[in-house]
Amino acid sequence: MMRSIITKELKKYQEKIEELAIETEFIVRKVKITAQSFVGTLTSVNSEEILSDERLCRNMQEDYKIDIKRQALNKRLHQKKV
């Protein structure tokens, strides 16, 4: 229930999220992961779960069918200190 509400709200701001991701160079070229899928994954994590690279990758696979390796996600997160 909560995930569907969050997903619906994220869709309202999809364009702005994508613009911000390009502006901050989180996204520099067309790739599998989008700013919306990343933000959606972050918001879908249960507050009691430990937020780890592995958990984020698993959530992206489950929620968005995006297969991203832990190393690739880690590189993206720490490349510009987003």
C-alpha positions in Angstrom: 0.0 0.0 0.0 2.7 2.5 1.1 4.9 1.6 -1.9 2.0 2.3 -4.4 1.4 5.7 -2.8 5.1 6.6 -3.0 5.3 5.4 -6.6 2.3 7.5 -7.5 3.8 10.6 -5.9 7.2 10.0 -7.6 5.5 9.9 -11.0 4.3 13.4 -10.4 7.9 14.6 -10.0 9.6 12.3 -12.5 10.7 15.0 -14.9 12.1 17.2 -12.2 13.9 14.3 -10.6 15.5 13.4 -14.0 16.5 17.0 -14.6 18.1 17.2 -11.2 20.0 13.9 -11.8 21.4 15.3 -15.0 22.2 18.6 -13.5 24.2 17.0 -10.6 25.8 14.5 -13.1 24.3 11.5 -11.3 23.2 10.6 -14.8 25.6 11.6 -17.5 24.4 9.2 -20.3 21.5 6.9 -21.1 21.8 4.0 -18.6 19.6 1.3 -17.0 19.2 3.2 -13.7 17.1 6.3 -13.7 16.9 9.0 -11.0 13.3 8.0 -10.4 14.1 4.3 -10.0 16.9 5.2 -7.6 14.8 7.5 -5.5 11.9 5.0 -5.6 14.3 2.3 -4.3 15.5 4.5 -1.5 12.0 5.3 -0.4 10.9 1.7 -0.6 13.4 0.5 1.9 11.8 -0.5 5.2 13.0 2.0 7.9 14.1 -1.0 10.0 16.3 -2.4 7.3 20.0 -1.7 7.1 20.6 0.3 4.0 23.4 -1.4 2.1 24.6 -1.6 -1.5 23.4 -5.2 -1.7 19.9 -4.2 -0.4 19.6 -1.3 -2.8 20.7 -3.5 -5.8 18.2 -6.2 -4.7 15.4 -3.6 -4.4 16.1 -2.2 -7.9 15.9 -5.7 -9.3 12.7 -6.5 -7.5 10.9 -3.2 -8.0 12.2 -2.0 -11.4 13.8 -5.1 -13.0 17.2 -3.2 -13.1 20.1 -5.5 -12.8 23.0 -3.4 -11.4 26.1 -4.7 -9.7 27.0 -3.5 -6.2 30.3 -2.1 -7.5 28.6 -0.1 -10.2 26.1 1.4 -7.8 28.9 2.1 -5.3 31.0 3.8 -7.9 28.0 6.0 -9.0 27.2 7.0 -5.4 30.7 7.9 -4.4 32.1 9.3 -7.7 30.7 12.8 -7.0 29.8 12.3 -3.3 26.1 12.6 -4.1 
